[in-house]
Amino acid sequence: GIASSLLLAMWAAWYVLRQRRRSEEQLRRSGERYRGLLEASPGAIALYDHNLIVSEWNAAAERLYGFPKSEVLGQPLPTVPAGKQEELQSYLAQVSGGAAILDAETLRQAQDGTSIEVQLSLLPFRDAAGMSFLEVTADIRERGRLRQTLLDLEKLATMGKMAAGTAHHLNT
């Protein structure tokens, strides 16, 4: 009786440990996959809480803003210029209410102080720690330059039409 009880106890312990190792391995692979997806994203990703304390920062964010991940994690979000704090708080209130902010154009600030025009999406992110905010930004400075070039070309075309009309009127 005692030998069979010990054998059963050993088998149960082995089974529990085996299941635990499997679960830990699945959790490890899931974490690696999550990290891989985060790092592979072309958009700059920051995950932060209501107090703007950053808990995730991907490689694209490092490249865009110049802040290393090690300096940002656990610290307040460093990329929001002083003039855009109210806008961000408004966005956070909307997202907390259930509405996602998608493709908003705004400004962010790089480590060297330069302003960066970005396209921002802000989404709610719920996990075991509670509610966080997932900010995904893309650099649109080139889009802004192209927009300005098109406006300048449109102005020139309008001036050309006016000059042609004036020349025609003077000719007649």
C-alpha positions as CSV (number, residue, x, y, z in Angstrom):
1,G,0.0,0.0,0.0
2,I,2.7,2.5,1.0
3,A,4.9,1.7,-2.1
4,S,1.9,2.2,-4.4
5,S,1.0,5.4,-2.7
6,L,4.6,6.7,-3.1
7,L,4.6,5.6,-6.7
8,L,1.3,7.4,-7.4
9,A,2.6,10.5,-5.6
10,M,5.8,10.5,-7.7
11,W,3.8,10.0,-10.9
12,A,1.5,12.9,-9.9
13,A,4.5,15.2,-9.1
14,W,6.1,14.2,-12.4
15,Y,2.9,14.9,-14.3
16,V,2.4,18.3,-12.7
17,L,6.0,19.3,-13.3
18,R,5.7,18.2,-17.0
19,Q,2.5,20.2,-17.4
20,R,4.1,23.2,-15.8
21,R,7.1,23.1,-18.0
22,R,4.8,22.9,-21.1
23,S,2.9,25.9,-19.9
24,E,6.0,27.9,-19.2
25,E,7.4,27.0,-22.7
26,Q,4.1,28.1,-24.3
27,L,4.3,31.3,-22.3
28,R,7.9,31.9,-23.3
29,R,7.1,31.3,-27.0
30,S,4.1,33.6,-26.8
31,G,6.2,36.3,-25.3
32,E,8.8,35.9,-28.0
33,R,6.2,36.1,-30.7
34,Y,4.7,39.2,-29.1
35,R,8.1,40.8,-28.9
36,G,8.8,39.8,-32.5
37,L,5.6,41.4,-33.8
38,L,6.3,44.6,-31.8
39,E,9.8,44.9,-33.2
40,A,8.8,44.1,-36.7
41,S,6.2,46.8,-36.9
42,P,7.1,49.7,-39.2
43,G,5.2,52.1,-37.0
44,A,6.7,53.7,-33.8
45,I,4.9,52.0,-31.0
46,A,4.6,53.2,-27.4
47,L,2.4,51.6,-24.7
48,Y,1.7,53.8,-21.7
49,D,-0.8,54.2,-18.9
50,H,-3.0,57.1,-17.8
51,N,0.0,58.9,-16.2
52,L,1.9,58.5,-19.5
53,I,4.4,56.1,-18.0
54,V,5.9,54.1,-20.8
55,S,5.8,50.2,-20.5
56,E,6.7,49.3,-24.2
57,W,8.8,51.1,-26.8
58,N,9.8,49.4,-30.0
59,A,12.8,49.8,-32.3
60,A,10.9,52.0,-34.8
61,A,10.2,54.4,-31.9
62,E,13.9,54.5,-31.1
63,R,14.7,55.3,-34.7
64,L,12.1,57.9,-35.2
65,Y,12.5,59.8,-31.9
66,G,16.1,59.0,-30.9
67,F,15.2,57.9,-27.4
68,P,16.7,54.5,-26.5
69,K,14.3,52.0,-25.0
70,S,16.3,51.8,-21.8
71,E,15.8,55.5,-21.1
72,V,12.1,55.5,-21.9
73,L,10.7,52.4,-20.1
74,G,9.2,53.4,-16.7
75,Q,9.5,57.1,-17.5
76,P,6.9,59.6,-18.7
77,L,6.3,59.7,-22.5
78,P,9.1,62.1,-23.7
79,T,7.8,62.8,-27.2
80,V,4.8,65.1,-26.5
81,P,5.7,68.8,-27.0
82,A,4.4,71.2,-24.4
83,G,1.8,72.7,-26.8
84,K,0.3,69.2,-27.5
85,Q,-0.3,68.1,-23.9
86,E,-4.0,69.1,-23.9
87,E,-4.6,67.5,-27.3
88,L,-3.1,64.2,-25.9
89,Q,-5.3,64.4,-22.8
90,S,-8.3,64.9,-25.0
91,Y,-7.3,61.9,-27.1
92,L,-6.8,59.8,-23.9
93,A,-10.3,60.8,-22.7
94,Q,-11.9,59.7,-26.0
95,V,-10.0,56.4,-26.0
96,S,-11.0,55.8,-22.3
97,G,-14.6,56.3,-23.4
98,G,-14.2,53.6,-26.0
99,A,-13.5,55.5,-29.2
100,A,-10.2,54.9,-31.0
101,I,-8.2,57.7,-32.5
102,L,-7.2,56.8,-36.0
103,D,-4.8,58.6,-38.4
104,A,-4.8,61.9,-36.6
105,E,-2.1,64.3,-37.8
106,T,-0.2,65.9,-34.9
107,L,3.3,66.8,-33.7
108,R,5.8,64.9,-31.6
109,Q,9.3,65.8,-30.4
110,A,12.5,63.9,-31.0
111,Q,15.3,63.6,-28.5
112,D,17.2,66.5,-30.1
113,G,14.2,68.8,-29.8
114,T,13.1,68.8,-33.4
115,S,9.4,68.7,-34.1
116,I,8.2,65.7,-36.1
117,E,4.9,65.7,-38.0
118,V,3.3,62.3,-37.4
119,Q,0.2,60.4,-38.2
120,L,-1.1,59.0,-34.9
121,S,-3.4,56.2,-34.0
122,L,-4.3,55.7,-30.3
123,L,-6.1,52.6,-29.1
124,P,-7.1,51.1,-25.8
125,F,-5.0,48.2,-24.6
126,R,-6.4,46.0,-21.8
127,D,-4.3,43.4,-20.1
128,A,-3.9,42.0,-16.6
129,A,-2.4,45.3,-15.4
130,G,-5.5,47.2,-16.5
131,M,-6.1,49.8,-19.1
132,S,-3.2,51.2,-21.1
133,F,-2.9,53.2,-24.4
134,L,-1.3,51.9,-27.5
135,E,0.1,54.8,-29.6
136,V,1.3,54.0,-33.1
137,T,2.9,56.8,-35.0
138,A,4.4,57.2,-38.5
139,D,6.6,60.0,-39.8
140,I,4.7,62.2,-42.3
141,R,7.2,65.0,-42.7
142,E,7.7,64.1,-46.4
143,R,3.9,64.1,-46.9
144,G,3.9,67.7,-45.4
145,R,6.7,68.8,-47.8
146,L,4.8,67.3,-50.8
147,R,1.6,69.0,-49.7
148,Q,3.4,72.3,-49.5
149,T,5.0,71.8,-52.9
150,L,1.6,71.1,-54.4
151,L,0.2,74.2,-52.8
152,D,3.1,76.2,-54.2
153,L,2.6,74.7,-57.7
154,E,-1.1,75.5,-57.5
155,K,-0.4,79.1,-56.6
156,L,2.1,79.4,-59.5
157,A,-0.5,77.8,-61.9
158,T,-3.1,80.3,-60.7
159,M,-0.7,83.2,-61.2
160,G,0.2,81.9,-64.7
161,K,-3.5,81.8,-65.6
162,M,-4.0,85.3,-64.3
163,A,-1.0,86.5,-66.2
164,A,-2.2,84.8,-69.4
165,G,-5.6,86.3,-68.9
166,T,-4.2,89.8,-68.4
167,A,-1.9,89.4,-71.4
168,H,-4.9,88.3,-73.5
169,H,-6.9,91.3,-72.2
170,L,-4.1,93.8,-73.0
171,N,-3.7,92.2,-76.5
172,T,-7.3,92.8,-77.3
